[in-house]
Amino acid sequence: MNTLRRRFSGILSGQGLGAKAMRGSALTILGFGGGQFLRLVSNLVLTRLLFPEAFGMMALVYVFMQGLNNFSDVGVTPSIMQSKRGDDPEFLNTAWTIQVIRGMLLWGVTFVIAYPAAQFFDAPMLAQLLPVVGVTLAIAGFNPTRLDTANRHLNFGRLTVIDLASQVVSLIVAVVAAWILQSVWALVISGIVGALVQLIFLSVFLPGQRNRFRWEPAAANELINFGKWIFLSTVVGFFLSQGDKIILGKYLSLETLGIYNIGFFLASFPLLMGGTVTRRILIPIYRELPPKDSPENFRKLRKMRFALSGALMGIMFALALVASWLINTLYDPRYTLAGGILVMIACAQVPHLIALTYDQAALAAGDSRRFFVLALSRTILMLAGLVIGVKVFGLLGALIGQGFAMVLVYPVVVWLARHQGTWDPRHDAAFAILGAGLMSIALYVNWPAVQALVALNSP
């Protein structure tokens, strides 16, 4: 008992890498889970106050917001996390200056693309919404680098509280605005308020020096040289994360796109949580315990990988298994189709989940070029799967195409992982077999919901 108490106390208060990693993982999961719960509450309330088309419209808006973010990402956060100068005030102030300039430029771009975007999607309201929502990009540019410093050193306590508090404020504003306005502008207002509140909380409650405008040539050169491959990776990453919305937004009605977004939101929870954990935790761990350096480092990372993949696979299976029941319980009959979408997206994401922990090893080693090659390969294959699938068999075909794309990219994953010494075929084979079995059960249980997608067949 005393031994267990000492171990538990060490995890709570220890400053070693293992203790920080365990605390960081727990806090990341707590923060992400809490944030997703708040999003779900918001989703449930707003679907009763607003109409499906509003969610389809906001899905298109955030396609462009995410695109602007990705098309201008110079890798400030991963640069700070992996650089030897990651705690140097001159380096941090230069990074912050780049970030502020970028945010202001992005806001300006929203005015330029608003009208063409509205014409392309035949959605006139986009011309009004994009420049207003674009102010969130300018606000986020002023977020202090103390946020990145906390991530670098696995200090997530205050970050978790700040994230959740900001989301609570945003949720309250969204519900009140939706009740008063009964329009998509409620979602716009809540997004702006949420970004502003987060900036205030980060600036006031995170410890450390305040940022100042500064341009040190050596720091800027390091940030830009590392960031050029990150920039290219995030450009293609935009199409990876938002390609489904772009392509389906062209083929589906706003109402069906809004329903798709509900199913995607629920199905993507495990993969998004896993991505958050790996980005926050694994870069520092790979930096301190390179798997190439010793078999012991590899074994430690294998244990972590098995634990993370097992937890995520369990959550994904649970969501897929109860997909139809969950949608019918939480939402009104207008959203019934989201049940089949949920289970199909969960199946399609299994190959991505298996390979989730590999790409961060490249960033930790400063190998942003190989990271870019993997991101590009994933994007090309996924877009091809989406386009071919939606043309041949409508929405269901697009969902199946995404799954095949993630299988086909696996050789590129192996190429990157072997170079970093992280590839673990035992892990991949075990979870491929487990995932195939569990998702077969989920498909069998939810077959009527999948058949509804077959009946839709609206390319």
C-alpha positions in Angstrom: 0.0 0.0 0.0 2.8 2.4 0.9 4.5 1.6 -2.4 1.4 2.4 -4.4 0.9 5.6 -2.4 4.4 6.7 -3.2 4.0 5.9 -6.9 0.7 7.8 -7.0 2.3 10.7 -5.2 5.2 10.7 -7.6 2.9 10.9 -10.6 1.0 13.8 -9.1 4.0 15.9 -8.1 7.1 14.4 -9.8 9.1 16.5 -12.2 10.6 13.5 -14.2 9.7 13.0 -17.8 7.5 9.9 -17.0 5.5 11.7 -14.3 5.0 14.7 -16.5 3.9 12.6 -19.4 1.4 10.7 -17.3 0.0 13.9 -15.8 0.0 15.5 -19.2 -1.8 12.6 -20.8 -4.5 12.6 -18.1 -5.0 16.4 -18.3 -5.0 16.4 -22.1 -7.7 13.6 -22.1 -9.6 15.5 -19.3 -9.5 18.7 -21.2 -10.3 17.2 -24.6 -13.1 15.1 -23.2 -14.5 18.0 -21.3 -14.3 20.2 -24.4 -16.0 17.6 -26.5 -18.7 17.2 -23.9 -19.4 20.9 -24.0 -19.5 20.8 -27.8 -22.0 18.0 -27.6 -24.2 19.9 -25.1 -24.0 22.9 -27.4 -24.8 20.8 -30.4 -27.8 19.2 -28.8 -29.2 22.6 -27.6 -28.5 24.4 -30.9 -30.0 21.7 -33.1 -33.3 22.4 -31.3 -33.0 26.1 -31.7 -31.6 26.3 -35.2 -32.1 24.4 -38.5 -29.8 21.8 -40.2 -28.9 24.3 -42.9 -27.2 26.5 -40.3 -24.8 23.8 -39.4 -24.1 23.1 -43.1 -23.4 26.8 -43.7 -21.0 27.0 -40.7 -19.3 23.8 -42.0 -18.5 25.7 -45.2 -17.3 28.8 -43.2 -14.9 26.8 -41.2 -13.6 25.0 -44.3 -12.3 28.4 -45.3 -11.1 29.3 -41.8 -9.2 26.1 -41.5 -7.8 26.6 -45.0 -6.5 30.0 -44.3 -4.9 28.7 -41.1 -3.2 25.8 -42.9 -2.2 27.8 -46.0 -0.2 30.2 -43.8 1.1 27.9 -41.0 4.8 28.4 -40.7 5.1 25.8 -37.8 5.6 28.2 -34.9 4.3 25.8 -32.3 6.3 22.7 -33.3 9.3 24.9 -33.8 9.1 26.1 -30.2 8.5 22.6 -28.9 11.5 21.0 -30.7 14.0 23.8 -30.9 17.0 24.1 -28.5 16.1 27.8 -28.3 12.5 27.0 -27.3 12.9 28.8 -24.0 14.9 31.8 -25.3 12.9 35.1 -24.9 14.3 36.5 -28.2 13.3 33.4 -30.1 9.8 33.4 -28.5 9.2 37.1 -29.2 10.3 36.7 -32.8 7.9 33.7 -33.1 5.1 35.7 -31.6 5.7 38.6 -34.0 5.4 36.3 -36.9 2.2 34.9 -35.5 0.6 38.3 -35.0 1.5 39.4 -38.6 0.1 36.2 -40.0 -3.2 36.6 -38.1 -3.8 40.1 -39.4 -3.0 39.1 -43.0 -5.3 36.2 -42.8 -8.2 38.4 -41.6 -7.6 40.6 -44.7 -7.7 37.6 -47.0 -11.2 36.7 -45.8 -12.5 39.9 -47.4 -10.9 38.9 -50.7 -12.2 35.4 -50.9 -15.7 36.0 -49.5 -17.5 36.7 -52.7 -15.8 34.0 -54.9 -16.5 31.5 -52.1 -20.2 32.4 -52.1 -20.4 32.0 -55.8 -18.6 28.7 -55.9 -20.9 27.0 -53.3 -24.0 29.0 -54.4 -24.4 30.2 -50.9 -24.7 34.0 -50.9 -24.6 34.3 -47.1 -20.9 33.2 -47.2 -20.0 36.7 -48.5 -21.2 38.2 -45.2 -20.1 35.5 -42.8 -16.5 35.0 -43.9 -15.1 38.5 -43.1 -16.9 38.6 -39.7 -15.7 35.1 -38.7 -12.2 36.0 -40.0 -11.7 38.3 -37.0 -11.1 35.1 -34.9 -7.9 34.6 -37.0 -6.6 38.0 -36.0 -7.5 37.5 -32.3 -5.7 34.1 -32.3 -2.6 35.6 -33.7 -2.1 37.5 -30.4 -2.2 34.3 -28.2 1.0 34.4 -26.1 3.8 31.9 -26.7 3.5 31.0 -23.0 0.9 28.6 -24.4 3.6 26.8 -26.5 6.1 26.9 -23.6 3.5 25.2 -21.3 3.1 22.5 -24.0 6.9 22.2 -24.4 7.3 21.4 -20.8 4.2 19.2 -20.4 2.6 21.7 -18.0 -1.1 21.3 -18.8 -2.9 22.1 -15.6 -3.8 25.8 -16.3 -4.1 25.2 -20.0 -6.9 22.6 -19.4 -8.8 25.0 -17.1 -8.4 27.9 -19.5 -9.6 25.8 -22.5 -12.7 24.5 -20.6 -13.5 27.9 -19.2 -13.3 29.5 -22.7 -15.6 26.9 -24.1 -18.1 27.3 -21.3 -18.4 31.0 -22.1 -18.6 30.3 -25.8 -21.4 27.8 -25.2 -23.4 30.2 -23.0 -23.1 32.9 -25.6 -24.1 30.5 -28.4 -27.3 29.3 -26.7 -28.4 32.8 -25.7 -27.7 34.2 -29.2 -29.5 31.3 -30.9 -32.5 31.8 -28.7 -32.6 35.5 -29.5 -31.5 35.5 -33.2 -32.7 32.1 -34.4 -30.0 32.3 -37.1 -26.5 31.2 -38.1 -25.2 34.5 -36.7 -25.5 33.0 -33.2 -22.7 30.5 -34.1 -20.6 33.4 -35.5 -20.9 35.5 -32.4 -20.1 32.6 -30.1 -16.9 31.9 -32.1 -15.7 35.5 -31.8 -16.4 35.7 -28.1 -14.7 32.3 -27.5 -11.5 33.4 -29.3 -11.4 36.7 -27.4 -12.1 35.1 -24.0 -9.4 32.5 -24.6 -6.8 35.2 -25.5 -7.7 37.2 -22.3 -7.4 34.0 -20.1 -4.1 32.9 -21.6 -2.7 36.4 -21.2 -3.8 36.8 -17.6 -3.5 33.4 -16.1 -0.5 31.7 -17.7 2.9 32.4 -16.0 5.9 33.7 -17.8 7.2 36.8 -19.6 4.8 38.9 -21.7 5.6 38.9 -25.4 6.9 41.9 -27.2 7.3 42.7 -30.9 10.8 41.5 -31.8 12.6 40.4 -35.0 15.9 38.5 -34.4 17.3 37.4 -37.8 18.8 34.2 -36.4 15.5 33.2 -34.7 13.5 34.1 -37.8 15.8 32.1 -40.0 15.4 29.0 -37.8 11.7 29.3 -37.6 11.3 29.8 -41.4 13.7 27.0 -42.3 12.0 24.5 -40.1 8.6 25.9 -40.9 8.8 25.7 -44.7 8.0 21.9 -44.7 5.4 22.4 -41.9 3.8 25.0 -44.2 3.6 22.6 -47.0 2.4 19.8 -44.6 -0.4 22.0 -43.3 -1.4 23.1 -46.8 -2.0 19.5 -47.7 -3.3 18.8 -44.2 -6.1 21.2 -44.9 -7.3 19.1 -47.8 -6.9 16.0 -45.6 -9.1 17.5 -42.8 -11.5 19.5 -44.8 -11.5 17.8 -48.2 -14.7 15.9 -47.3 -16.5 19.2 -46.6 -15.3 20.8 -49.8 -16.2 17.8 -52.0 -19.4 16.9 -50.3 -20.4 20.5 -50.0 -20.4 20.6 -53.9 -22.5 17.4 -54.2 -24.9 17.5 -51.2 -27.5 19.9 -50.1 -26.7 22.2 -47.1 -29.2 20.2 -45.1 -27.5 16.9 -45.8 -24.1 18.4 -45.3 -25.3 19.7 -41.9 -26.4 16.1 -41.0 -23.1 14.7 -42.2 -21.3 17.2 -39.9 -23.2 15.9 -36.9 -22.2 12.3 -37.6 -18.6 13.3 -38.3 -18.4 15.3 -35.1 -19.4 12.3 -33.0 -17.3 9.7 -35.0 -14.2 11.8 -35.0 -14.0 12.1 -31.2 -11.5 9.2 -30.6 -9.2 10.2 -33.5 -9.1 13.9 -32.5 -8.4 13.0 -28.9 -5.6 10.7 -29.9 -4.2 13.4 -32.2 -4.3 15.9 -29.4 -2.5 13.5 -27.0 0.2 12.6 -29.5 0.9 16.2 -30.5 1.2 17.4 -26.9 2.9 14.4 -25.3 4.9 12.5 -27.9 7.1 15.3 -29.4 8.7 16.0 -25.9 9.0 12.2 -25.2 10.5 11.4 -28.6 12.8 14.3 -28.1 14.0 13.0 -24.7 13.8 9.2 -25.5 14.6 8.7 -29.2 13.5 5.1 -30.1 16.6 4.7 -32.3 18.9 5.2 -29.3 18.2 2.0 -27.4 15.9 -1.0 -27.3 14.7 0.2 -23.8 13.4 3.5 -25.3 11.6 1.5 -28.0 10.0 -0.8 -25.4 8.8 2.2 -23.4 7.2 3.7 -26.4 5.7 0.4 -27.4 3.9 0.2 -24.1 2.6 3.7 -24.5 1.5 3.0 -28.1 -0.4 -0.1 -27.1 -2.1 1.7 -24.2 -3.2 4.7 -26.4 -4.3 2.6 -29.4 -6.3 0.2 -27.1 -8.1 3.1 -25.3 -8.9 4.8 -28.6 -10.1 1.6 -30.3 -12.4 0.9 -27.4 -14.0 4.3 -27.5 -14.3 4.1 -31.3 -16.0 0.7 -31.1 -18.4 1.9 -28.4 -19.5 4.9 -30.5 -19.9 2.8 -33.6 -21.8 0.1 -31.8 -24.5 2.4 -30.4 -24.5 4.8 -33.4 -28.2 4.5 -34.4 -29.4 4.5 -30.8 -27.2 7.5 -29.9 -28.4 9.6 -32.8 -32.1 8.7 -32.3 -31.8 9.4 -28.6 -29.9 12.7 -28.7 -31.4 14.3 -31.9 -34.8 14.8 -33.4 -35.9 12.7 -36.5 -34.4 15.3 -39.0 -30.9 13.9 -38.1 -31.6 10.1 -38.3 -29.3 9.7 -41.3 -26.3 10.7 -39.0 -26.4 7.2 -37.4 -25.2 5.5 -40.6 -22.7 8.2 -41.2 -21.3 7.8 -37.7 -20.7 4.1 -38.0 -19.2 4.3 -41.5 -16.8 7.1 -40.5 -15.7 5.1 -37.5 -14.9 2.2 -39.7 -13.0 4.4 -42.2 -10.8 5.9 -39.4 -9.5 2.6 -38.0 -6.4 2.5 -40.4 -5.6 6.1 -39.4 -5.9 5.3 -35.7 -3.4 2.4 -36.0 -0.7 4.7 -37.5 -1.5 7.7 -35.3 1.6 7.7 -33.2 4.3 7.5 -35.9 4.4 10.9 -37.6 5.2 12.9 -34.5 8.5 11.1 -34.3 9.6 12.9 -37.5 8.7 16.3 -36.1 10.5 15.6 -32.8 13.6 14.8 -34.8 13.3 17.9 -36.9 12.5 15.9 -40.0 9.6 18.0 -41.3 10.3 16.9 -44.9 9.3 13.3 -44.3 6.3 14.5 -42.3 5.3 16.5 -45.4 5.6 13.5 -47.7 3.3 11.5 -45.5 0.7 14.3 -45.2 0.8 14.8 -49.0 0.3 11.0 -49.7 -2.6 10.8 -47.3 -4.2 13.9 -48.8 -3.9 12.7 -52.5 -5.3 9.3 -51.7 -8.1 10.6 -49.5 -9.3 13.1 -52.1 -9.2 10.5 -54.8 -11.2 8.1 -52.6 -13.8 10.8 -51.9 -14.2 12.0 -55.5 -14.4 8.5 -57.0 -16.6 7.3 -54.2 -19.1 10.1 -54.3 -19.4 9.9 -58.1 -19.9 6.2 -58.1 -22.1 5.7 -55.1 -23.0 9.0 -53.5 -22.4 9.7 -49.8 -21.8 6.1 -48.8 -19.2 5.7 -51.6 -17.4 8.8 -50.3 -17.2 7.3 -46.8 -15.9 3.9 -48.1 -13.4 5.7 -50.3 -11.9 7.5 -47.2 -11.3 4.2 -45.5 -9.6 2.6 -48.6 -7.4 5.7 -48.9 -6.1 5.3 -45.3 -5.2 1.6 -46.0 -3.3 2.5 -49.2 -1.2 5.1 -47.5 0.2 2.6 -45.0 3.5 1.8 -46.9 4.4 5.5 -46.7 3.7 5.4 -42.9 6.1 2.4 -42.6 8.7 4.3 -44.7 8.6 7.2 -42.2 8.4 5.1 -39.1 11.3 2.9 -40.0 13.5 5.9 -40.7 12.8 7.2 -37.2 13.1 3.7 -35.6 9.4 3.7 -34.4 7.8 1.1 -36.7 6.1 -1.6 -34.6 4.5 -4.3 -36.9 3.3 -6.3 -33.9 1.2 -3.3 -32.8 -0.1 -2.6 -36.3 -1.1 -6.2 -37.0 -2.8 -6.7 -33.6 -4.9 -3.6 -34.0 -5.7 -4.2 -37.6 -7.2 -7.6 -36.7 -9.0 -6.2 -33.6 -10.3 -3.2 -35.5 -11.7 -5.4 -38.4 -13.5 -7.6 -35.9 -15.0 -4.9 -33.8 -16.2 -2.8 -36.8 -17.8 -5.8 -38.4 -19.9 -6.2 -35.2 -20.8 -2.5 -35.3 -21.8 -2.7 -39.0 -24.0 -5.7 -38.3 -25.7 -4.1 -35.4 -26.3 -0.8 -37.3 -27.0 -2.3 -40.7 -30.5 -0.6 -41.1 -28.8 2.8 -40.7 -26.2 1.9 -43.3 -28.9 0.9 -45.7 -30.4 4.3 -45.3 -27.2 5.7 -46.8 -27.6 3.3 -49.7 -31.1 4.6 -50.3 -29.9 8.2 -50.2 -27.4 7.6 -53.1 -27.3 11.3 -54.1 -24.1 12.0 -56.0 
